[in-house]
Amino acid sequence: MDSPIDPNTQDLEDIEKYLEKDKSNKKFYIILTALIIALVIIITGVIIIVTRNNQKEEDSTELKWEALPNNEMYQNYECQANENTINAKFVGNLWNTPPKNTSRWKEGFQDMNVLVGYPQLKYDEKQIQCTVTIFTKNAIDLDLTYEFNGEEQKENSKVFTTAFKDILKVKVKAKIGEILKLENINFMWNLEPLDTPNYDTKGKRKNVHMSLL
C-alpha cells in the first residue's frame, strides 16, 4: 500500500541543492569578509609603520640642528689634516634648516631649507654709486624674482646712487612660493660722519664727541 504522503523526489533534490548552494554562498561571504578585514589590518599596519619611520627620520634629522655646547663642532664636519675644502660626501649636509610645518621651524628660518642668499655691495671710487648684487643658492631648481624696495625684477643686480636716501629692503621670491628676506641695507652716503676729536696745544684730548648710528 502506497504512503498517503508521496513527496516529489525532484523537489527534494532541488531543495537539497538550494541548501547546499546557500551554505556555499555563506562560506564565500565569510571568507571574503575575513579577507577584507585582514587586508584592512595589513594596510593599517603599513600606514602606522611608515608614519613611525618618517617620524624617526625627522627626529634623527632634527639632531643635526642641535647646537653643541661651548661652540664645539661635530667631528664629521671638521677639516681633516690639511684639508681646506668640504668633502663631497658632506654636500647633502648643506641644507639642515628645518622646513616649514615641522616642529623645529621658527619664523627666522624662513624658507632657508631650500633657498639661501646674501647681498654684495660694490661702490665706485667716489662712493657715490653702489651696485647691489644678490647671490643665492638653491637646494632645488627655483624660478627667482628679486625685489628691491617693492620693485620686482628678474635680474639679481641693481645700481643705486646718492639720490637714494632710504633703507634698502631686499626679498628673493620663488615662483612656487618660497621667500628669502635679507637684512636691510643702509648705504654709506646715508651714514653721518664721525666728529673729529679736538685736542689742545699740549696734545691732550680736550673734547671728543662721536656720533654713531
C-alpha positions in Angstrom: 0.0 0.0 0.0 1.4 3.3 -1.0 2.0 6.1 1.6 -0.5 8.9 1.5 2.4 11.2 1.6 4.3 10.8 -1.6 6.8 13.7 -1.9 8.1 14.6 -5.3 11.7 13.2 -5.5 12.7 16.0 -7.9 11.5 18.7 -5.5 13.6 17.2 -2.6 16.7 17.2 -4.8 16.1 20.9 -5.7 15.7 21.8 -2.1 18.9 20.0 -1.2 20.8 21.7 -4.0 19.5 25.1 -2.8 20.5 24.5 0.7 23.9 23.3 -0.5 24.3 26.5 -2.6 23.2 28.7 0.3 25.8 27.1 2.5 28.5 27.7 -0.2 27.4 31.3 -0.5 27.6 31.8 3.2 31.1 30.3 3.3 32.1 32.5 0.4 30.9 35.7 2.1 32.5 34.6 5.4 35.9 34.1 3.6 35.5 37.3 1.7 34.7 39.3 4.9 37.8 37.7 6.6 40.0 38.6 3.7 38.7 42.2 3.7 39.3 42.5 7.5 42.8 41.1 7.1 43.6 43.5 4.2 42.4 46.5 6.3 44.6 45.3 9.2 47.6 45.0 6.9 47.1 48.4 5.3 46.6 50.0 8.8 49.8 48.3 10.0 51.8 49.5 7.0 50.5 53.1 7.5 51.5 53.0 11.1 55.0 51.7 10.3 55.6 54.2 7.6 54.4 57.1 9.8 56.7 55.9 12.6 59.6 55.6 10.3 59.0 59.1 8.9 58.8 60.4 12.4 62.0 58.7 13.4 63.7 60.0 10.2 62.5 63.5 11.1 63.7 63.2 14.7 67.1 61.8 13.6 67.4 64.7 11.1 66.5 67.2 13.7 69.5 66.2 15.7 71.7 67.8 13.1 70.1 71.2 14.0 71.1 70.9 17.7 73.9 73.3 18.8 76.8 71.7 20.7 78.0 73.2 24.0 80.9 75.7 24.1 80.7 76.3 20.3 82.0 72.8 19.6 81.7 71.2 16.2 80.6 67.8 15.1 83.7 65.8 14.3 82.3 64.6 11.0 82.2 68.2 9.8 85.7 69.2 10.9 88.5 69.5 8.4 90.8 66.5 8.4 94.6 67.1 8.4 95.4 69.9 5.9 92.1 69.8 4.1 90.7 73.2 3.3 87.7 72.2 1.2 84.4 70.5 2.0 84.5 66.8 1.2 81.9 65.9 -1.5 80.2 63.4 0.8 79.1 66.3 3.1 77.3 68.2 0.3 74.0 66.8 1.5 74.5 68.4 4.9 74.3 71.9 3.4 70.5 72.0 3.9 69.9 71.4 7.5 67.4 74.2 8.2 64.1 72.8 9.4 61.4 73.2 6.8 58.1 75.0 7.4 55.3 73.0 9.2 57.8 70.9 11.2 58.3 71.0 15.0 61.7 72.8 14.8 60.8 75.5 12.3 60.9 79.2 13.6 59.9 82.4 11.9 63.5 83.5 11.3 64.3 80.3 9.4 62.1 81.5 6.5 62.5 79.1 3.6 66.2 78.5 4.1 65.8 74.8 3.9 65.8 75.3 0.1 66.8 78.9 -0.5 69.7 81.0 1.0 71.5 84.1 -0.2 73.4 87.3 0.6 73.9 90.8 -0.9 77.2 92.0 -2.3 77.8 95.8 -2.3 80.3 97.3 -4.7 80.9 101.1 -4.5 82.6 103.2 -7.2 85.8 105.1 -6.4 83.9 108.2 -5.3 81.4 106.2 -3.3 78.5 107.9 -4.9 77.2 104.9 -6.7 76.7 101.3 -5.4 75.9 98.1 -7.3 73.9 95.6 -5.2 74.1 92.0 -6.4 72.2 89.2 -4.7 73.8 85.8 -4.7 71.7 82.8 -4.0 72.0 79.1 -3.6 69.1 76.7 -4.1 68.5 73.2 -2.9 66.1 72.7 -5.8 65.5 74.4 -9.1 63.7 77.7 -8.5 62.5 80.4 -10.7 63.5 83.5 -8.8 62.4 87.2 -8.7 64.4 89.9 -6.9 62.5 92.6 -5.1 64.3 95.9 -4.2 62.1 98.1 -2.0 58.9 96.6 -3.5 60.1 96.8 -7.2 60.4 93.3 -8.7 62.9 92.3 -11.4 64.4 89.1 -12.8 68.0 90.5 -12.7 69.8 89.8 -9.4 71.7 93.2 -9.6 70.7 96.8 -9.3 72.6 100.1 -9.2 71.9 102.8 -6.6 73.2 106.4 -6.3 73.4 109.0 -3.6 69.9 110.1 -4.7 68.6 107.0 -2.9 68.2 108.1 0.8 66.1 105.2 2.1 66.9 101.9 3.8 67.1 99.2 1.1 64.9 96.2 1.7 65.6 93.1 -0.4 63.5 90.0 -0.9 64.1 87.0 -3.1 60.9 85.2 -4.2 60.5 81.9 -5.9 57.6 81.3 -8.3 56.3 78.3 -6.3 56.1 80.4 -3.1 59.4 80.4 -1.2 60.7 83.8 0.1 64.0 84.9 1.4 64.1 88.2 3.2 67.6 89.7 3.5 68.9 92.1 6.1 68.2 95.7 5.4 70.9 97.7 3.6 72.0 101.2 4.6 74.3 102.8 2.1 77.5 104.7 3.1 76.2 108.1 1.9 73.3 107.8 4.4 75.7 107.5 7.4 76.6 110.5 9.4 80.4 111.1 9.5 82.2 110.8 12.9 83.1 114.1 14.5 86.8 114.9 14.6 88.2 115.0 18.1 89.5 118.3 19.3 92.9 118.5 21.1 94.6 121.3 22.9 98.1 122.6 22.1 99.7 120.2 24.6 98.4 117.2 22.8 95.9 116.4 25.5 92.4 115.5 24.5 90.1 118.4 25.2 86.7 117.3 23.8 85.7 114.2 21.9 82.3 113.6 20.6 81.4 110.7 18.3 78.1 110.0 16.8 77.3 106.6 15.6 74.2 105.2 14.0 
